[in-house]
Each structure stands twice: as structure tokens, then as C-alpha cells.
Amino acid sequence: MPTLALPSKLTHAEVPTCLQALAAACVPAGVGGSAGQTLVADASALAHFDSSALAVLLEARRLAAARGLAFSVQGLPARLAGLAALYGVGDLLPTGSSPAA
């Protein structure tokens, strides 16, 4: 299962680095190797973020779909979930269970 671990800080300045990590996480293991796999975005470390974090998560969802992967967000901070709901994109970010603290 490919995983994208988001950093503790994700603002506009960190987006290029996150997108590079995203592209690497979405590379299928081989031809047909991605079937049934899920790209998991682990957002549990996020402590300082702005709406750029939503942009990264939405791009992760888009890229996962393009590569034939399902998509899930783990450990989505409540403030970021609230921001996603405010922007009307909360339903586009399916959440898995939060990691153990």
C-alpha cells in the first residue's frame, strides 16, 4: 500500500516538496501492480498548515485515480477536516482510522 506521509508543516512553501513525494508514492510496482491498492495520505503529523494542505490532498486523490489506485486520508486533523467541509470538498477526502497516539 503506497503511503504519502505529510510533514508537520504544510503551507504554500512546502507544496513542491510534497508533490514530488506524492509522485514517488504513486508509482505503481509494475504493470497491473496497482490493482486493488490504496494510496494512503498520512496527515497525522500535520500541525501547521493552510489551505495548501487541501490542495495537496486533492492532487493526491486525482493522481491516485489516474494511476488506478483508491485513495484514503489517515489522521486528518479536525481543523483541516473543517476547512475541507467549509470549502465543500470534505466528501472528496475519504478518511481511514487515525493512527494510534
N, CA, C and O atoms as a GROMACS GRO file, in nm:
protein
  404
    1MET      N    1   0.085  -0.117   0.000
    1MET     CA    2   0.000   0.000   0.000
    1MET      C    3   0.090   0.124   0.000
    1MET      O    4   0.162   0.146   0.097
    2PRO      N    5   0.086   0.206  -0.108
    2PRO     CA    6   0.167   0.327  -0.112
    2PRO      C    7   0.118   0.427  -0.007
    2PRO      O    8  -0.003   0.442   0.015
    3THR      N    9   0.212   0.495   0.058
    3THR     CA   10   0.177   0.593   0.161
    3THR      C   11   0.249   0.724   0.136
    3THR      O   12   0.368   0.726   0.102
    4LEU      N   13   0.177   0.833   0.151
    4LEU     CA   14   0.233   0.967   0.146
    4LEU      C   15   0.224   1.024   0.285
    4LEU      O   16   0.115   1.058   0.332
    5ALA      N   17   0.337   1.037   0.353
    5ALA     CA   18   0.339   1.094   0.488
    5ALA      C   19   0.357   1.245   0.475
    5ALA      O   20   0.460   1.293   0.430
    6LEU      N   21   0.254   1.318   0.516
    6LEU     CA   22   0.262   1.463   0.511
    6LEU      C   23   0.349   1.515   0.625
    6LEU      O   24   0.352   1.455   0.733
    7PRO      N   25   0.419   1.626   0.602
    7PRO     CA   26   0.507   1.680   0.707
    7PRO      C   27   0.427   1.751   0.815
    7PRO      O   28   0.305   1.766   0.804
    8SER      N   29   0.495   1.794   0.921
    8SER     CA   30   0.426   1.865   1.029
    8SER      C   31   0.383   2.005   0.984
    8SER      O   32   0.287   2.060   1.037
    9LYS      N   33   0.454   2.061   0.888
    9LYS     CA   34   0.419   2.194   0.834
    9LYS      C   35   0.392   2.179   0.686
    9LYS      O   36   0.475   2.129   0.610
   10LEU      N   37   0.274   2.223   0.644
   10LEU     CA   38   0.238   2.218   0.503
   10LEU      C   39   0.164   2.346   0.465
   10LEU      O   40   0.043   2.357   0.478
   11THR      N   41   0.243   2.440   0.419
   11THR     CA   42   0.189   2.566   0.367
   11THR      C   43   0.236   2.578   0.222
   11THR      O   44   0.296   2.486   0.168
   12HIS      N   45   0.207   2.690   0.162
   12HIS     CA   46   0.240   2.712   0.021
   12HIS      C   47   0.387   2.679  -0.009
   12HIS      O   48   0.417   2.623  -0.114
   13ALA      N   49   0.477   2.712   0.080
   13ALA     CA   50   0.620   2.691   0.057
   13ALA      C   51   0.658   2.543   0.049
   13ALA      O   52   0.754   2.508  -0.020
   14GLU      N   53   0.586   2.458   0.117
   14GLU     CA   54   0.619   2.315   0.121
   14GLU      C   55   0.552   2.234   0.010
   14GLU      O   56   0.582   2.115  -0.006
   15VAL      N   57   0.463   2.296  -0.066
   15VAL     CA   58   0.387   2.222  -0.168
   15VAL      C   59   0.477   2.153  -0.271
   15VAL      O   60   0.455   2.034  -0.297
   16PRO      N   61   0.577   2.218  -0.330
   16PRO     CA   62   0.657   2.148  -0.431
   16PRO      C   63   0.722   2.019  -0.379
   16PRO      O   64   0.724   1.918  -0.449
   17THR      N   65   0.774   2.022  -0.257
   17THR     CA   66   0.835   1.904  -0.199
   17THR      C   67   0.731   1.794  -0.178
   17THR      O   68   0.758   1.677  -0.205
   18CYS      N   69   0.614   1.831  -0.130
   18CYS     CA   70   0.507   1.732  -0.108
   18CYS      C   71   0.462   1.671  -0.240
   18CYS      O   72   0.435   1.551  -0.246
   19LEU      N   73   0.453   1.751  -0.344
   19LEU     CA   74   0.409   1.697  -0.472
   19LEU      C   75   0.512   1.601  -0.530
   19LEU      O   76   0.475   1.504  -0.597
   20GLN      N   77   0.640   1.626  -0.507
   20GLN     CA   78   0.743   1.532  -0.551
   20GLN      C   79   0.730   1.400  -0.477
   20GLN      O   80   0.739   1.293  -0.538
   21ALA      N   81   0.707   1.406  -0.346
   21ALA     CA   82   0.688   1.284  -0.266
   21ALA      C   83   0.563   1.211  -0.311
   21ALA      O   84   0.560   1.088  -0.314
   22LEU      N   85   0.460   1.285  -0.345
   22LEU     CA   86   0.335   1.226  -0.393
   22LEU      C   87   0.358   1.149  -0.522
   22LEU      O   88   0.312   1.035  -0.536
   23ALA      N   89   0.428   1.209  -0.615
   23ALA     CA   90   0.454   1.142  -0.742
   23ALA      C   91   0.531   1.012  -0.720
   23ALA      O   92   0.503   0.912  -0.785
   24ALA      N   93   0.627   1.015  -0.629
   24ALA     CA   94   0.705   0.895  -0.600
   24ALA      C   95   0.618   0.788  -0.534
   24ALA      O   96   0.634   0.669  -0.563
   25ALA      N   97   0.527   0.828  -0.447
   25ALA     CA   98   0.440   0.733  -0.377
   25ALA      C   99   0.341   0.667  -0.471
   25ALA      O  100   0.295   0.556  -0.444
   26CYS      N  101   0.308   0.732  -0.580
   26CYS     CA  102   0.206   0.681  -0.672
   26CYS      C  103   0.262   0.597  -0.785
   26CYS      O  104   0.185   0.552  -0.870
   27VAL      N  105   0.393   0.575  -0.789
   27VAL     CA  106   0.449   0.494  -0.896
   27VAL      C  107   0.408   0.349  -0.873
   27VAL      O  108   0.444   0.290  -0.771
   28PRO      N  109   0.334   0.291  -0.967
   28PRO     CA  110   0.291   0.153  -0.949
   28PRO      C  111   0.411   0.058  -0.944
   28PRO      O  112   0.515   0.084  -1.004
   29ALA      N  113   0.395  -0.052  -0.872
   29ALA     CA  114   0.502  -0.150  -0.856
   29ALA      C  115   0.536  -0.216  -0.989
   29ALA      O  116   0.649  -0.263  -1.006
   30GLY      N  117   0.446  -0.221  -1.081
   30GLY     CA  118   0.470  -0.282  -1.211
   30GLY      C  119   0.343  -0.274  -1.292
   30GLY      O  120   0.241  -0.224  -1.244
   31VAL      N  121   0.348  -0.321  -1.412
   31VAL     CA  122   0.229  -0.318  -1.497
   31VAL      C  123   0.121  -0.399  -1.430
   31VAL      O  124   0.139  -0.517  -1.402
   32GLY      N  125   0.009  -0.337  -1.404
   32GLY     CA  126  -0.102  -0.405  -1.338
   32GLY      C  127  -0.080  -0.423  -1.189
   32GLY      O  128  -0.165  -0.482  -1.122
   33GLY      N  129   0.032  -0.373  -1.136
   33GLY     CA  130   0.064  -0.394  -0.995
   33GLY      C  131  -0.016  -0.308  -0.900
   33GLY      O  132  -0.013  -0.331  -0.779
   34SER      N  133  -0.088  -0.209  -0.951
   34SER     CA  134  -0.160  -0.118  -0.862
   34SER      C  135  -0.303  -0.161  -0.836
   34SER      O  136  -0.370  -0.102  -0.751
   35ALA      N  137  -0.352  -0.261  -0.905
   35ALA     CA  138  -0.491  -0.302  -0.890
   35ALA      C  139  -0.522  -0.338  -0.745
   35ALA      O  140  -0.452  -0.418  -0.683
   36GLY      N  141  -0.627  -0.278  -0.692
   36GLY     CA  142  -0.668  -0.307  -0.556
   36GLY      C  143  -0.589  -0.235  -0.449
   36GLY      O  144  -0.618  -0.251  -0.330
   37GLN      N  145  -0.490  -0.158  -0.487
   37GLN     CA  146  -0.410  -0.086  -0.388
   37GLN      C  147  -0.473   0.049  -0.356
   37GLN      O  148  -0.551   0.104  -0.434
   38THR      N  149  -0.438   0.100  -0.238
   38THR     CA  150  -0.488   0.230  -0.194
   38THR      C  151  -0.371   0.320  -0.162
   38THR      O  152  -0.279   0.279  -0.091
   39LEU      N  153  -0.373   0.441  -0.214
   39LEU     CA  154  -0.276   0.542  -0.173
   39LEU      C  155  -0.329   0.603  -0.044
   39LEU      O  156  -0.438   0.660  -0.042
   40VAL      N  157  -0.252   0.592   0.062
   40VAL     CA  158  -0.292   0.648   0.191
   40VAL      C  159  -0.210   0.774   0.217
   40VAL      O  160  -0.088   0.769   0.220
   41ALA      N  161  -0.279   0.885   0.237
   41ALA     CA  162  -0.213   1.008   0.277
   41ALA      C  163  -0.221   1.015   0.429
   41ALA      O  164  -0.329   1.028   0.486
   42ASP      N  165  -0.106   1.006   0.493
   42ASP     CA  166  -0.100   1.011   0.639
   42ASP      C  167  -0.081   1.155   0.683
   42ASP      O  168   0.028   1.211   0.671
   43ALA      N  169  -0.189   1.214   0.733
   43ALA     CA  170  -0.188   1.355   0.773
   43ALA      C  171  -0.173   1.372   0.924
   43ALA      O  172  -0.191   1.483   0.975
   44SER      N  173  -0.140   1.266   0.994
   44SER     CA  174  -0.136   1.271   1.140
   44SER      C  175  -0.029   1.364   1.196
   44SER      O  176  -0.042   1.410   1.309
   45ALA      N  177   0.076   1.392   1.120
   45ALA     CA  178   0.183   1.481   1.169
   45ALA      C  179   0.150   1.628   1.148
   45ALA      O  180   0.216   1.715   1.206
   46LEU      N  181   0.050   1.658   1.066
   46LEU     CA  182   0.020   1.798   1.035
   46LEU      C  183  -0.015   1.877   1.161
   46LEU      O  184  -0.108   1.844   1.234
   47ALA      N  185   0.062   1.982   1.184
   47ALA     CA  186   0.037   2.070   1.297
   47ALA      C  187   0.018   2.215   1.252
   47ALA      O  188  -0.061   2.289   1.310
   48HIS      N  189   0.092   2.254   1.149
   48HIS     CA  190   0.086   2.391   1.096
   48HIS      C  191   0.056   2.380   0.947
   48HIS      O  192   0.139   2.329   0.871
   49PHE      N  193  -0.061   2.428   0.904
   49PHE     CA  194  -0.100   2.414   0.765
   49PHE      C  195  -0.194   2.527   0.726
   49PHE      O  196  -0.250   2.596   0.810
   50ASP      N  197  -0.209   2.542   0.596
   50ASP     CA  198  -0.308   2.634   0.542
   50ASP      C  199  -0.385   2.559   0.433
   50ASP      O  200  -0.376   2.437   0.424
   51SER      N  201  -0.458   2.630   0.352
   51SER     CA  202  -0.540   2.563   0.250
   51SER      C  203  -0.455   2.489   0.148
   51SER      O  204  -0.508   2.409   0.071
   52SER      N  205  -0.326   2.515   0.145
   52SER     CA  206  -0.237   2.441   0.055
   52SER      C  207  -0.238   2.292   0.088
   52SER      O  208  -0.220   2.209  -0.002
   53ALA      N  209  -0.259   2.257   0.213
   53ALA     CA  210  -0.266   2.116   0.252
   53ALA      C  211  -0.384   2.048   0.182
   53ALA      O  212  -0.374   1.933   0.140
   54LEU      N  213  -0.495   2.119   0.170
   54LEU     CA  214  -0.610   2.064   0.097
   54LEU      C  215  -0.576   2.045  -0.049
   54LEU      O  216  -0.614   1.945  -0.110
   55ALA      N  217  -0.505   2.141  -0.106
   55ALA     CA  218  -0.466   2.130  -0.247
   55ALA      C  219  -0.379   2.006  -0.269
   55ALA      O  220  -0.396   1.936  -0.369
   56VAL      N  221  -0.287   1.979  -0.178
   56VAL     CA  222  -0.202   1.861  -0.190
   56VAL      C  223  -0.285   1.734  -0.179
   56VAL      O  224  -0.267   1.640  -0.256
   57LEU      N  225  -0.376   1.730  -0.083
   57LEU     CA  226  -0.460   1.611  -0.067
   57LEU      C  227  -0.550   1.588  -0.189
   57LEU      O  228  -0.570   1.474  -0.230
   58LEU      N  229  -0.603   1.694  -0.245
   58LEU     CA  230  -0.688   1.680  -0.363
   58LEU      C  231  -0.605   1.635  -0.484
   58LEU      O  232  -0.653   1.558  -0.567
   59GLU      N  233  -0.482   1.684  -0.494
   59GLU     CA  234  -0.394   1.639  -0.601
   59GLU      C  235  -0.357   1.492  -0.582
   59GLU      O  236  -0.346   1.417  -0.678
   60ALA      N  237  -0.339   1.452  -0.458
   60ALA     CA  238  -0.310   1.311  -0.428
   60ALA      C  239  -0.427   1.224  -0.473
   60ALA      O  240  -0.408   1.118  -0.533
   61ARG      N  241  -0.547   1.269  -0.445
   61ARG     CA  242  -0.667   1.195  -0.487
   61ARG      C  243  -0.673   1.184  -0.638
   61ARG      O  244  -0.701   1.077  -0.692
   62ARG      N  245  -0.647   1.294  -0.706
   62ARG     CA  246  -0.651   1.296  -0.852
   62ARG      C  247  -0.545   1.204  -0.911
   62ARG      O  248  -0.573   1.126  -1.002
   63LEU      N  249  -0.424   1.212  -0.860
   63LEU     CA  250  -0.315   1.130  -0.911
   63LEU      C  251  -0.338   0.982  -0.882
   63LEU      O  252  -0.309   0.897  -0.966
   64ALA      N  253  -0.391   0.952  -0.765
   64ALA     CA  254  -0.422   0.812  -0.732
   64ALA      C  255  -0.523   0.756  -0.832
   64ALA      O  256  -0.505   0.646  -0.883
   65ALA      N  257  -0.627   0.832  -0.859
   65ALA     CA  258  -0.729   0.786  -0.954
   65ALA      C  259  -0.669   0.765  -1.093
   65ALA      O  260  -0.702   0.669  -1.162
   66ALA      N  261  -0.580   0.856  -1.134
   66ALA     CA  262  -0.517   0.845  -1.265
   66ALA      C  263  -0.428   0.721  -1.274
   66ALA      O  264  -0.408   0.666  -1.382
   67ARG      N  265  -0.376   0.677  -1.160
   67ARG     CA  266  -0.287   0.560  -1.157
   67ARG      C  267  -0.362   0.431  -1.120
   67ARG      O  268  -0.301   0.326  -1.104
   68GLY      N  269  -0.495   0.441  -1.108
   68GLY     CA  270  -0.574   0.323  -1.079
   68GLY      C  271  -0.570   0.282  -0.933
   68GLY      O  272  -0.597   0.166  -0.900
   69LEU      N  273  -0.538   0.375  -0.845
   69LEU     CA  274  -0.532   0.348  -0.702
   69LEU      C  275  -0.654   0.407  -0.633
   69LEU      O  276  -0.706   0.510  -0.675
   70ALA      N  277  -0.700   0.342  -0.528
   70ALA     CA  278  -0.801   0.403  -0.441
   70ALA      C  279  -0.728   0.507  -0.357
   70ALA      O  280  -0.605   0.512  -0.358
   71PHE      N  281  -0.801   0.590  -0.283
   71PHE     CA  282  -0.739   0.696  -0.205
   71PHE      C  283  -0.806   0.707  -0.069
   71PHE      O  284  -0.928   0.696  -0.057
   72SER      N  285  -0.724   0.729   0.033
   72SER     CA  286  -0.774   0.746   0.169
   72SER      C  287  -0.681   0.839   0.245
   72SER      O  288  -0.560   0.843   0.220
   73VAL      N  289  -0.739   0.914   0.340
   73VAL     CA  290  -0.661   1.002   0.427
   73VAL      C  291  -0.667   0.946   0.568
   73VAL      O  292  -0.774   0.915   0.619
   74GLN      N  293  -0.552   0.932   0.630
   74GLN     CA  294  -0.541   0.881   0.766
   74GLN      C  295  -0.497   0.994   0.857
   74GLN      O  296  -0.407   1.071   0.821
   75GLY      N  297  -0.558   1.005   0.973
   75GLY     CA  298  -0.515   1.104   1.073
   75GLY      C  299  -0.543   1.248   1.034
   75GLY      O  300  -0.466   1.337   1.071
   76LEU      N  301  -0.649   1.272   0.962
   76LEU     CA  302  -0.683   1.409   0.920
   76LEU      C  303  -0.715   1.495   1.041
   76LEU      O  304  -0.808   1.464   1.115
   77PRO      N  305  -0.639   1.604   1.064
   77PRO     CA  306  -0.668   1.692   1.178
   77PRO      C  307  -0.808   1.752   1.167
   77PRO      O  308  -0.855   1.784   1.058
   78ALA      N  309  -0.873   1.768   1.280
   78ALA     CA  310  -1.010   1.820   1.283
   78ALA      C  311  -1.019   1.958   1.216
   78ALA      O  312  -1.116   1.987   1.146
   79ARG      N  313  -0.919   2.042   1.236
   79ARG     CA  314  -0.922   2.176   1.173
   79ARG      C  315  -0.916   2.167   1.022
   79ARG      O  316  -0.980   2.244   0.952
   80LEU      N  317  -0.838   2.072   0.971
   80LEU     CA  318  -0.829   2.057   0.826
   80LEU      C  319  -0.957   1.994   0.770
   80LEU      O  320  -1.001   2.030   0.661
   81ALA      N  321  -1.015   1.903   0.844
   81ALA     CA  322  -1.144   1.845   0.803
   81ALA      C  323  -1.251   1.954   0.799
   81ALA      O  324  -1.334   1.957   0.709
   82GLY      N  325  -1.247   2.044   0.897
   82GLY     CA  326  -1.342   2.154   0.899
   82GLY      C  327  -1.321   2.248   0.781
   82GLY      O  328  -1.418   2.297   0.723
   83LEU      N  329  -1.196   2.273   0.746
   83LEU     CA  330  -1.166   2.358   0.631
   83LEU      C  331  -1.214   2.292   0.502
   83LEU      O  332  -1.268   2.359   0.414
   84ALA      N  333  -1.195   2.161   0.492
   84ALA     CA  334  -1.242   2.088   0.374
   84ALA      C  335  -1.394   2.097   0.363
   84ALA      O  336  -1.448   2.116   0.254
   85ALA      N  337  -1.463   2.083   0.476
   85ALA     CA  338  -1.610   2.094   0.476
   85ALA      C  339  -1.653   2.235   0.436
   85ALA      O  340  -1.749   2.252   0.360
   86LEU      N  341  -1.584   2.335   0.488
   86LEU     CA  342  -1.615   2.474   0.455
   86LEU      C  343  -1.603   2.500   0.306
   86LEU      O  344  -1.684   2.572   0.247
   87TYR      N  345  -1.500   2.442   0.244
   87TYR     CA  346  -1.478   2.460   0.101
   87TYR      C  347  -1.562   2.366   0.016
   87TYR      O  348  -1.561   2.375  -0.106
   88GLY      N  349  -1.637   2.275   0.081
   88GLY     CA  350  -1.725   2.184   0.008
   88GLY      C  351  -1.653   2.066  -0.056
   88GLY      O  352  -1.705   2.006  -0.150
   89VAL      N  353  -1.533   2.032  -0.005
   89VAL     CA  354  -1.458   1.920  -0.062
   89VAL      C  355  -1.437   1.807   0.039
   89VAL      O  356  -1.362   1.713   0.012
   90GLY      N  357  -1.502   1.814   0.152
   90GLY     CA  358  -1.485   1.713   0.255
   90GLY      C  359  -1.516   1.572   0.207
   90GLY      O  360  -1.448   1.477   0.247
   91ASP      N  361  -1.617   1.558   0.122
   91ASP     CA  362  -1.655   1.426   0.071
   91ASP      C  363  -1.552   1.368  -0.025
   91ASP      O  364  -1.554   1.248  -0.054
   92LEU      N  365  -1.462   1.452  -0.074
   92LEU     CA  366  -1.360   1.404  -0.168
   92LEU      C  367  -1.238   1.346  -0.095
   92LEU      O  368  -1.148   1.292  -0.158
   93LEU      N  369  -1.238   1.358   0.038
   93LEU     CA  370  -1.124   1.311   0.117
   93LEU      C  371  -1.170   1.201   0.212
   93LEU      O  372  -1.191   1.227   0.331
   94PRO      N  373  -1.185   1.079   0.162
   94PRO     CA  374  -1.227   0.969   0.249
   94PRO      C  375  -1.123   0.944   0.357
   94PRO      O  376  -1.003   0.937   0.328
   95THR      N  377  -1.169   0.932   0.480
   95THR     CA  378  -1.075   0.915   0.590
   95THR      C  379  -1.074   0.772   0.642
   95THR      O  380  -1.177   0.705   0.650
   96GLY      N  381  -0.955   0.728   0.676
   96GLY     CA  382  -0.938   0.599   0.740
   96GLY      C  383  -0.928   0.624   0.889
   96GLY      O  384  -0.950   0.736   0.935
   97SER      N  385  -0.896   0.523   0.963
   97SER     CA  386  -0.883   0.541   1.107
   97SER      C  387  -0.758   0.618   1.138
   97SER      O  388  -0.659   0.612   1.064
   98SER      N  389  -0.761   0.690   1.247
   98SER     CA  390  -0.644   0.768   1.290
   98SER      C  391  -0.540   0.674   1.346
   98SER      O  392  -0.574   0.572   1.406
   99PRO      N  393  -0.412   0.707   1.327
   99PRO     CA  394  -0.308   0.622   1.383
   99PRO      C  395  -0.309   0.628   1.534
   99PRO      O  396  -0.354   0.727   1.592
  100ALA      N  397  -0.260   0.524   1.596
  100ALA     CA  398  -0.256   0.520   1.743
  100ALA      C  399  -0.165   0.629   1.795
  100ALA      O  400  -0.059   0.654   1.738
  101ALA      N  401  -0.207   0.693   1.903
  101ALA     CA  402  -0.127   0.802   1.959
  101ALA      C  403  -0.026   0.749   2.057
  101ALA      O  404   0.051   0.827   2.114
   0.00000   0.00000   0.00000
